[in-house]
Structures are given as C-alpha cells and as structure tokens.
C-alpha cells in the first residue's frame, strides 16, 4: 500500500521529469539561438559602419593647422553605437599632432560618448606613418545611444614640412572596432 509520503515523492519525481523533458530542450535551443532578443550586449558592427574623415582644408603652409573630424556612419537606423576604438594614420615626416579630442561629455555637452580610456596621439606605425588611437565608450542606457552618423572626435595637425601629406585609416582595419546594439 502506498503511503502519502510515497505518493508525494512519486508526484515530485514525475514533475521533475516533466520539467526536464520540456524545459531542457527549450533552454538548449535558446542557448543556440544566436540573436536572442533580450541579449543587449554590445557587438562589433562589422560591415555596418562606414568610417569617415573630413578636413577643414586640404592645403596649408608650414606651421599651419589642419583640423580633421572623424565620424562613423551606421548603415541601419536601428543600430546604436556604444563604443569605438579607431586609429587614424598620418605622415609623420610632414605632420604632427597638436591635439586629439575624443567626442566625450567631458569635451562637449551632449556628446555621444561618456569616457575615452585611450587617447594616444603618437602610435608609431612604420617608417612613414604614426597613428592617433582613440577608444571611447558610452555608459548610457540603450535608448540613449547614438545612431546615424556619429562624430567620434577631432584631430588637429600642424604641418612640419612642405609636401603632400596623407591622413587615412589603416588598410588593415582588424585592430579597429565599432560596437553597438540593434534596438
């Protein structure tokens, strides 16, 4: 004869088995689901952001200054940027960096980024180029993250010598990253 305790144990065992049969496959399927709608972690926006440079002038005299704005244009209105780590190369024999300013709230009210943990205006790249590296992040709630075309920062150069200087992004962009989320 079954006692009430035995019935309760059998009932709990049956419930546990039922939960494992139903919940376990669902949990495994959810783990395999690459784009979970609740996953708001930033992801690299590879192929979904165009990096742009625009200079206030293309010619200057020795000791003259050239201001270059760096921006990223997101390809989808649903994308929002949470961070950027970019490098801009410049001809070190003809130019020097006067100032490298990330577009953070410390520099500009209402800027898209809150912090710039890396601002290095003198990255030695090779015999011809030095680089300016700027990494910045937006510690903001997801709906407040910037979208569209986003100003990443501004670099002011001084011309050291005559010549056709080059300012560009590296051909190998594997070390640069734009991160964000889709809202």
C-alpha positions in Angstrom: 0.0 0.0 0.0 1.3 3.5 -0.9 1.7 6.0 1.8 1.0 9.7 1.4 4.8 10.3 1.6 5.4 7.8 -1.2 2.7 9.4 -3.4 4.3 12.8 -2.8 7.7 11.5 -3.8 6.3 9.9 -6.9 4.4 13.1 -7.8 7.6 15.3 -7.3 9.6 12.8 -9.3 7.1 13.0 -12.1 7.1 16.8 -12.1 10.9 16.9 -12.2 11.0 14.5 -15.1 8.3 16.6 -16.9 10.2 19.8 -16.3 13.4 18.2 -17.6 11.7 17.0 -20.7 10.1 20.3 -21.5 12.5 22.9 -20.1 15.8 21.4 -21.0 15.3 21.3 -24.8 13.9 24.9 -24.7 16.9 26.0 -22.8 19.4 24.3 -25.2 17.5 25.8 -28.2 17.7 29.3 -26.6 21.5 28.9 -26.0 22.0 28.1 -29.6 19.8 31.0 -30.8 22.5 33.5 -31.9 20.4 36.7 -31.9 18.4 36.4 -28.7 16.1 39.4 -28.4 17.0 40.0 -24.8 20.7 40.0 -25.4 21.7 43.7 -25.3 25.4 43.2 -25.0 27.4 45.4 -27.5 28.6 43.5 -30.6 31.0 44.6 -33.3 29.2 46.3 -36.1 31.5 44.8 -38.7 30.3 45.8 -42.2 27.6 48.0 -40.7 29.6 51.2 -40.1 31.4 53.4 -42.6 34.3 55.4 -41.1 34.8 58.9 -42.5 37.5 61.6 -42.3 36.8 65.2 -43.2 39.4 68.0 -43.1 38.7 71.7 -42.9 41.3 72.3 -45.5 43.5 70.3 -47.9 46.4 72.7 -48.1 48.3 74.7 -45.6 51.7 76.4 -45.1 54.4 75.1 -42.8 53.2 75.5 -39.2 49.6 75.8 -40.5 47.0 73.7 -38.9 44.6 71.1 -40.4 41.5 70.0 -38.4 40.2 66.5 -39.2 36.8 65.3 -38.0 36.4 61.6 -37.5 32.9 60.1 -37.8 31.1 56.8 -38.3 28.0 56.4 -40.4 25.8 53.4 -39.3 24.1 51.6 -42.2 20.9 50.9 -40.4 18.7 53.3 -38.4 18.1 50.5 -35.8 21.8 50.4 -34.9 23.0 52.4 -31.9 26.7 52.8 -31.1 28.1 52.0 -27.7 31.8 52.3 -28.3 34.6 52.8 -30.8 38.3 52.0 -31.0 39.8 53.6 -34.1 43.2 54.6 -35.4 44.0 57.4 -37.9 47.3 57.3 -39.7 49.2 60.4 -40.6 52.5 61.1 -42.4 54.9 61.6 -39.5 57.5 63.4 -41.7 55.1 66.1 -42.7 52.6 66.4 -39.9 52.5 66.4 -36.1 49.5 66.1 -33.8 48.7 69.3 -31.9 45.5 67.9 -30.2 43.4 64.7 -30.3 40.0 65.2 -28.8 37.5 62.3 -28.4 33.8 63.3 -28.6 33.0 62.7 -24.9 30.8 64.6 -22.5 33.9 65.9 -20.8 34.8 67.7 -24.0 31.4 68.5 -25.5 28.0 68.7 -23.8 25.6 66.2 -25.2 28.4 64.1 -26.8 27.6 60.5 -27.7 30.4 59.0 -25.5 30.9 59.4 -21.8 34.5 58.1 -21.5 37.7 57.8 -23.6 40.0 55.4 -21.8 42.5 55.6 -24.6 43.7 58.7 -26.4 47.2 58.1 -27.8 48.3 60.7 -30.4 51.7 59.1 -31.0 51.4 55.5 -32.1 54.5 54.6 -34.1 53.3 52.5 -37.1 56.2 52.3 -39.6 58.8 54.5 -41.3 56.2 56.7 -43.0 53.2 56.8 -40.6 52.4 57.5 -37.0 48.8 57.0 -35.7 46.3 58.5 -33.4 44.4 56.0 -31.4 41.1 56.9 -29.8 38.9 54.4 -27.8 35.7 55.7 -26.4 32.6 54.2 -24.8 29.1 55.3 -24.0 28.0 54.4 -20.5 24.3 55.2 -21.2 21.0 53.3 -21.3 20.5 51.6 -24.6 17.8 54.1 -25.9 20.2 57.0 -25.3 23.0 55.5 -27.5 23.7 57.5 -30.7 22.7 56.3 -34.2 23.0 57.6 -37.7 26.2 59.5 -38.4 28.2 59.9 -35.2 31.1 62.3 -34.6 33.9 60.3 -33.0 36.4 63.0 -32.4 38.7 65.7 -33.8 42.4 65.8 -34.5 44.3 69.0 -35.1 47.6 68.6 -37.1 50.4 71.0 -37.7 52.3 71.0 -41.0 56.1 70.4 -40.3 57.3 70.5 -43.8 56.2 71.1 -47.4 54.6 68.1 -49.3 51.5 66.1 -49.9 50.8 64.6 -46.5 48.5 61.6 -46.1 45.9 61.2 -43.4 43.9 58.0 -43.6 42.5 54.9 -41.8 44.8 51.8 -41.9 44.2 49.4 -44.8 44.0 46.6 -42.2 41.1 47.6 -40.0 41.2 44.4 -37.9 42.5 46.4 -34.9 39.7 48.9 -35.2 36.2 48.3 -33.8 32.8 49.9 -33.7 30.5 48.3 -31.2 26.8 48.7 -30.7 23.4 47.1 -30.5 20.2 46.9 -32.6 17.2 48.4 -30.9 
